[in-house]
Amino acid sequence: VIDRGQPEHSVVTTCAYCGVGCSFKAEMKGSEVVRMVPNKDGHANHGHSCVKGRFAFGYATHKDRIKSPMIRKSINDPWQEVSWEEAINYAASEFKRIQGQYGRQSVGGLTSSRCTNEEAYLVQKLIRAAFGNNNVDTCARVCHSPTGYGLKQTLGESAGTQTFDSVMQSDVILVIGANPTDGHPVFGSMMKRRIRQGAKLIVADPRDIDLVKSAHVKADYHLKLRPGTNVALVNALAHVIVAEGLANDEFALARCEVASYEKWKAFVGEERNSPEASESTTGVPAELVRQAARLYATGGNAAIYYGLGVTEHSQGSTTVIGIANLAMATGNIGREGVGVNPLRGQNNVQGSCDMGSFPHEFPGYRHVSDSETRAVLEQAWGVSLESEPGLRIPNMFGAALDGSFKGLYCEGEDIAQSDPDTQHVHAALRAMECVVVQDLFLNETAKFAHVFLPGASFLEKSGTFTNAERRISPVRRVMPPLAGYEDWEVTQLLANALGYPMNYKHASEIMDEIARLVPTFTGVSFAKLDELGSVQWPCNEKAPNGTPTMHIDEFVRGKGRFLLTEYVPTQERTSSRYPLILTTGRILSQYNVGAQTRRTMNSMWHSEDRLEIHAHDAEQRGVKDGDWVGIKSRAGETVLRALITERVQPGVVYTTFHFPESGANVITTDNSDWATNCPEYKVTAVQVTKVAGP
Ligand code: SF4
């Protein structure tokens, strides 16, 4: 234990890791953080925290932080430290040169869930107003873009429906494709508390996650499905509800589009969607599915929680739609204890999407073709805006390899490690003429960059994060930025150098502009957040203090809409050459690509990614616990140490992806969700063989 002395004062801010968005007091001695203490008044965490949040300050002052801007003409050259002015002017002149040479669409930018709302808003504004195109995307592309699509299509709003606290009113909890105790630990503990009080639990997951059977809780039903078969399972649950007359017709007929409901009932009622017909696809015994469906439909308040095990599939959007269908058909929406609750992986996935970080949507989820919104923004921003959607991240990579996309401004996202089919991503980055990376560390993407702009950690900036329950929480500057600027200031410098004037004095002024322009944010201000602690959007004239539960009297889109969810098998098939399915996930002590947690005390608990393999599959390959194994897919190959376990089923292997050297995304393929291009990280056919070592 390191003794950092007694704190002198504290600053309330918000954790920068997962979508729970815990409130913390950073206890300070001078400008040094002594410790992070969970805030008892925090609305999302009520004084609780996990091991990630407590030690997060470790990475803020880590020796690997880059404190000076750097440039280089070629990625083979060494970096040269330069002044901020030189770096910004060089980046701006390169973007202008590229646009002059290759056209307006040849550049774009990425925001990130690591950004505050204000930063994400400013990056998309820079792309739209200074670059003059819609080539802006965000890392939600690779995690929850299907949530945005599926919930908007069915319910009318791209967001979860409840507060976290709402789970304490649930009688039945259905967790599908999520591992809350590792991915969202503070909420996972709350869920466990409710289960210990007597709520019933259904888990649909290919693995024995902690919730299935731990010292404290045990799932009533574990639907241990094969990876890639979520849609078939959700359809089978719906079939039982309809065929056994368990649907809440009164709710569905009053609140939803009747024709869509009738059509959906006829579709899921078909015999091919029955649990018996689906059993050979999902691998889940039909009787178990029947019992789980009866419990969900008739057990009282039933809430669904889902995560990346739903979205990161070729049918991610279809499963999200299927989940919304289940909630509408059973009337489990629009009050406490029920609802459809996406567990967002990162702290500001919700916020970065809310702020218009998508190529087809302006802030507030308004389509770029919406001329009324365009007129409002054109007036406010003083430019004319494109009405055609821009490029998504995978399209940017494709265009780079075609030679038509040459410049990228990337703030807070490590695409070279986190995006699938690493070789393809690296080739695309190599094909660009100007890659500008704004980050804390020289990450994997920086290896392909020409300009590096040092970013500020969450402790060095002011702004807001929006968590998985739409809760906007304050991020408050605890210490001065190590490199001199908060991230929004760097974006502002770049916009000005590009010839588009920005003149914000403080992040609060950016939020004031957001409140003027986004109808669901008109009541949000830094002053209100200081007064109330946090608010959940919509926060506007109708709901000045925010909206904990959505869709109470009517859906945001008016009537709820059922959509059909035809199961289409993934293209990623096993074969005699690639007989196992690899799926991926997280572990409690590490966070995503590990750029932050690997630089904290968290590495005491978990210092490498391992391949979980069932004893049966291990024995067939002569693999013992701790042996090195080669993992080869159609996309690439890597090497990990084996962990023999019965948590995975035979035929399925599993790894986390927190360490770059483990190369998890070298093997994932470029298959993606049909509606949003969210990568299919969760299903990769692989062969596993014992090898000598890396
Ligand atoms: Fe809370 Fe998530 Fe941070 Fe843990 S990582 S402290 S659960 S916000």
Residues whose N, C-alpha, C, O or C-beta is under 5 A from the ligand:
A	BS01	SF4	C15 Y17 C18 V20 G21 C22 S49 C50 K52 G53 H184 P185 V186
